[in-house]
Amino acid sequence: MSRHVYGPLDLPSGTKIKFHAPLGSDRSNVLMMTQITAERAISDAMLIDDYVAAKCVAEVDGRNADSDYKNLFNNWPQQDILFYRAVFDQMFGMNEKNRARVQESADFLLKGQTCTDGSS
């Protein structure tokens, strides 16, 4: 399956990257490769999101991104990481526009709900 690649995106440091939208398989792969503990569930969930975003980076300054996505951000300035994550989340995450659409869809479905359990 061919993926659409977005970019180049100019990061604050001047680095140019290209990236693709995440698929469910990206998240599944990251989950399989990451040990999540009950004690650190919230921080581990945030780490998973960082890894998925890193896994979607296709190119850095015209070169194919290293397949070691867990270490991709190690040498990136924090400003670049935050900028990329904000763009990535705006494009593919639950931004305000998507939240409003979710709310509208849920409201519509709840208004049309009928009881099928046999009671009156």
Long-range contacts (C-beta under 8 A, 24 or more apart in sequence): 5-58, 5-59, 6-91, 7-58, 7-59, 8-59, 9-84, 9-87, 11-76, 11-79, 11-80, 11-83, 11-84, 12-77, 12-79, 12-80, 12-83, 13-76, 13-77, 13-79, 13-80, 15-60, 15-61, 15-76, 15-80, 16-59, 16-60, 16-61, 16-62, 17-57, 17-58, 17-59, 17-60, 17-61, 17-65, 17-84, 18-57, 18-58, 18-59, 19-53, 19-56, 19-57, 19-58, 19-84, 19-88, 20-56, 20-58, 21-56, 21-91, 21-92, 22-52, 22-53, 22-55, 22-56, 22-92, 26-52, 26-55, 26-56, 27-52, 29-55, 30-55, 30-69, 33-70, 49-85, 50-81, 50-85, 53-84, 53-85, 53-88, 53-89, 56-88, 57-84
